[in-house]
Amino acid sequence: MKRAGFLLLAVVPVLVTTAVYCALPEHPARADAGASAPASRQATGRTGATAERGADDRRAAAVPAGLAAPGKKELAQQLVASAENSTLDWREAYAYVEDIGDGQGYTAGVIGFCTGTHDLLTLVESYTRKHPDNGLARYLPALRRVDGSDSHEGLDPGFPAAWRHEATVPAFRAAQDAERDRVYFDPAVRQARRDGLGTLGQFIYYDAMVMHGPGTGDYGFYGLRDRALREADPPSKGGDEEAYLDTFLDVRRAAMRSRDAHRDTTRIDTAQRVFLREGNLGLDTPLVWKVYGETYRVP
């Protein structure tokens, strides 16, 4: 498995923009030229950002399903697994658990949840609410203590075996899928659709979200996107899709090269960039790509 040394999930809470409704106080009725004004009135205000988000959502709704289509979503998991686990069988990773020495504690599961980055804790808490007698519930106090660190205190020696055993339970596999989609897949695809990107662009965003996490700092996904937007316009702003994606990949590649654990950029250079240069914006099969020197094919 090539996961060791190549996955860093810096999980930062995802920012959600909501409409703000402001109710004005009630005003007394008054006579004005023989007519009475309304006794009360209510105004609804929206911030400019929320209005723009609404327009983006309408544009996104007009974009075909893209990566969210079942066949494309399966392909996306295969592409990620080739980079994270050196396999196309991404379901092998449900039972994966290992400390890869990246300072994030144990990395585990289908998308590399980490004991040090809050997402593994969130997964186990959510799963335990629905299945309180599961084999990981007894580790929740320890998971809360080590959250944000690389510590194994209270987890060793039994946690890895407990994770592998729980991964044989269909409900826990489904919980991993749901948390992957909630934190990584759905936000990445949604943002890509808002930016007017097709299936390849949606995958490029998703792979970046997996590795960099949904953070707003320089190394997080949203930070990378902000830097790309300063250099190129996405299709939603009238820009050229291939040119924008090329810029995004340049920004991401530079960020990866700044970290020792991510200096191998073949998941970009001999995979995503290849698809882009072929003009395969629909991420249509057959696909051939290389990661870490190994060749993968999907017919």
N, C-alpha and C positions, 0 to 999 in steps of 0.2 A: 504493500500500500504506500502511496506517495503522499498521504495526508500530512505526515510529519514534516514540519517546516514550511508548509505552504498555506495554512489556514489561520487567519487571525480575524476573529469576529469581535469588533469593538462595538458593543451594543449600547446605543444611546436611545432614550425614549423617542419614538416617532412623533413628530409634531403634527397635530391635526388642526386644520383651520376650520372653524365653524362660523356660521352666520351669527351676528350679534343683533339681538332684538332689544330696542330701547323703548320702553313704554313711557310716554310723557304723562305727568300728573294731571289729574282731572281739573278742569277749569270751570268756574261758576258760569251759569247762563247769564247773558247780558242782552239788553235790548239795543238794536241797531237799526234805525230807520224803520221801526215797526216790526222787524223780524228778529227772532231769537236765534242766537248762535248755538251750536251744539253744546250740550252740557259737558261733554268730555271728548277728547280726541286722542288718537294713538298713532304714533309714527313708527315705522319700522325702518331701521337704518342698516345698511350693509357697508362694510369697509370696502375700499377699492380692491384690496387683495382678494376678498371673498367673491366679489363680482367677477374678477378676472378668473378665479378658480372655477366659478360656475361656467364661464365661457369655455374654459379648457375642458371641463367635464362634458360639455355638449359636443365639442370637437371629438373627444375621445369616444363618445358613444357612437359616432359615425364610422369609427375605425373597425375593420373586421376583427374577429376574436383573436387572431394572431396566436401568440404564445399560450393563451389561455385555452385554446382548442385542445381537446384531450390528446391527440396524436402529437401536437407540437409541445405540449407540456411534458409528455414522456420523453421526447427528444431532448428537451432542456435538461431534464434530470440526468440523462445519459451523458450529455456534454459536460455538465458540472462534475459528474462522477469520474469522468476520464481524467480531469485535472486534480480532483480531490482524493480519489481512491485508486486510480489507474485501472479502472474497469468501466464497462458499460452497464453492468448490473448494479444499479444504484441501490437496490433493495438490500444488498449485502451489508450496507452501512447501518441499518437499524441497530445491530448488536455491537457496533464498533465502540470501543472506549479505550482511551490511552492518554497519558500525559506526554505531549509531544515536545515539551520543554520550551514553550513559547511564552511562559509567564502567565498563562490563563488557566492553570489547573488542568483538570481532566477535560478532554475534548471527546464528545460522544454523539452517536446517533446519525441520522440521515443527512443532516446538514451541518454537523459539527457544532452542536450546542456546547457551551463551556461552563464549567463550574465557577469560573472567575469573571464571567461577563453577563451574568444575570439571566440569560435566556434559558439555560438549563434549569435553573431554579424555577423560573416562570412555568416551564413545561411541566415539571414534576408537581408543582402546586396545582396547576390546572387539572392535571390528570388525577391527582389525589382527591380533588373535590368531587369528581365523578366516580372514582373507583378507590374509596378510602382504604381498602384492605390490600392495596398493591404492595409489591416487594420493595419499592423505593421510598415509601412514605416514612419509614423509620429514619431515613437519612435527611429529612427536611430540616431539623434543627441544625445539623452540621452544614448543610448546603447554605443555609442563611448566614451562618458564621463565616464561611469561607468566601462568600460572594464578594467579588471585587479583588480577590487575591489569587495566588497560585497554591495556596495551602491545601493539604489533604486532611487536615485535622478533623477527626471524627468520621472520615470516609474510608480510610484504610483499616483493615485490609479487604473489607467485604463489598464495598460499593461497586467495583468493576464487575464482579460476578453477579451481583444483584441486577445491574443494568442489563447484562447479557441475558440473564434469565427472563427479565421482564420484556425484553425485546422479542421473545417468542409469543407474547400475548397480542392477538390482533388489535385489541383496543389501544394498547400502547403504541403500536405502529401507526394506527390511525391518529393518535394524539401527536406523534412526531410530525406526520404529514400536515396536520392542521396548524401546528405552530410554525412550521416552515413556511406555509402559505401566508399565514397572518403577518409574520414579521418580515419575510424576505420576498417571496414570490409575488404576492398580490400587490404590495406597495410598488415594487419595481415595475411590474407590468402596467399598473395604473399610471405611474408617472411617465412611462414611455409613451403610452397612448395619449396622454395630455400633451406631450411634446411632439405628437404627430408621427411617431416612429412605427415602422412595421415590425414584423416578427423578429428579424435579426436584431434590430435595435432594442426590442424588448428583452431579448436574451442577453445582449451586451449589458444592459442595465441590471438584469437579474444576477448575472455572474459577478458583477461588481458589488452588488448588494451582499451577496454571500461572503465574498472575501473581505470586504472593507466594513461591512456593517452599515446600518442606516443612520450613520452619524452625520453631523453638520460641520465637524472640524475638517482640517485640511486633508485628512486621510479617510474620512467617512464618505459614503456614497454621495450624500447631498452636497458635501464640500467639493467633491470632484466634479459633480454636475455644475455647480456654480462657477467653477473655474473654466469649464468648457464653454459655458454660456457667455463668458466674457470674451471668448475668442471666436465663436461662431454661433449663428442663429439656427435653432432647430426648425424642422418643417412647419411647426405650428406658428412660427414667427416669420415664415416666408423663406427660410433657409433651405439649402440643398441637403437632403438626408445623408448622402454618402459623405459629403464634406463635414457635416456636423459629427457623424459617428467617428470619422477619422480623427477629428480633434479630440473627442471624448477619449478614444483609445490612447492617443498621445499623452493626454493628461493622466490617465490611469497608469499607463506604463511608467511614466516618470515617478509617480507616487510609489509604485511597487519597487522600483529600483532603489528607492531611498531606504528600504527596509531589508535587512539581511535575510529575514525569513521568506521574503517574497521576491528576491532578486531574479529568479527564473521567471521570465515573462512569456514562455512559449504558449501559454493558454491564450495569449493575445497574438503573438507573432506568427505562429504556425496553425492557428485555429480561427479565431474571430476575424483577424485581419485578412486571412485568406478568403473567408466567405465574403467579406466586404469588397475586396478587390475583384472577386468574381462577379460582383453585382447581385449576389444572392440575398437580396433584402427580404425575401419571403422565407429564408432559411429552409429552402426546399431540398428534399433528398433526391438522389443519393448525396451523402456527404463523406468527405475524406479529410482528416486533419491529424495533426501530431501534437502531443503534449509530452514534454520531457524526453523527446526523441522517439516515443512510441507512436505507432500509427493506428488510428481507429477508423472504422468504416461503419456507416449506417446505410443500408441499401434503400 
